[in-house]
Amino acid sequence: MNEESNNLQPQDAATLPEAPELLRQDDWFGTDISGYWLRDDDKYEQPVWTLSWCGVPFAPLGNIHALTGQSGHGKTMTFSQIITAILGGQFGNLKCVLPDDVPRTALYIDTEMSKNDTLRVRERIYRMLGWRWGEHHPELKIQRLRDVQMIKAAQQPTMNGQSPQREEKAAKTGLPLQEVRIAVMRWKMILQAIWEIRPTVAVIDGMIDIIRDYNDIEECQELITKCMQVSSYYNCSVWCLVHQNPGRTDKMVGSIGSILERKVTDVLATVKEKNKDTGAVTFTVTQLKARGADVPD
């Protein structure tokens, strides 16, 4: 396109004779694309990995990752080990491989457990790190969002100014309006926490509870896109937990799971196995997807 055509506005597409009617309807002609070309001097930079397992790096900064599994199969325990490795440098063969000049801070966000259960998670992390109970460690922040209450009408949150339309849509699906609003408020609180803490690693333990309808493709796409924007803007590693469909170990629930799987750099899945004879329990963590090298179980 020459300099003159670059100044055309999208609505001028109707005057473009060589464009078929099907393409004119998208009002694309004259759209500014100048800032989205790869430059000749752009150089590939190695990802800044956060973790490695048995020497294989994964979960780079500036990206989102997923953890999934059936209920009760060790997902929160796996998150505890990830946080322990980030803050302590190592947990078994799970190692933090961040450069020395990158701060190591973790934000754990729980959306579904009771306060007592969340305290048990913190106790487990403290124990694995060798910290004493009651000590203050600002590098670890934990946010509980299960008990978020319905707010007054004048303070009701919006998402891109579309709250009334979204609420009407949610009402048609039979979702309680109060739960719809609380889900939005949880997301706002997460954004506030990430802005305040600026964590290296943020763990969202329960994506289902921060969205109105996990089968609404438009909403799910918007939420996952915002998680990607958060990870890029703050250059942090964002872990998102979505349960698997009951009885299936190959697919996360709803549209949110399908969209998340396509966008993340890594998908880890946990499976709990109990020996019938000895009662011994084994948790196996398997990488279902990797954009880097494959991580062994």
Buried (B, 14 or more C-beta within 10 A) or exposed (E): EEEEEEEBEEEEBEEBEEBEEEEBEEBEBBEEEEEEEEEEEEEEEEBBBBBBBEEBBBBBBBBBBBBBBBEEBBBBBBBBBBBBBBBBEEBEEBBBBBEEEEEBBBBBBBBBBEEEEBEBBBEBBBEBBEBEEEEEBEBBBBBBBBEBEEEEEEEBBEBEEEBEEBBEBBEEEEBEEEEBBBBBBBBBBBEEBBEEBEBBBBBBBBBBBBBBBBBBEEBBBBBBEBBBEBBBEBEBBBBBBBBBBEEEBEEBBBBBBBBBBEBBBBBBBBBBEEEEEEEEEEBEBBBBBBEBEEBEE
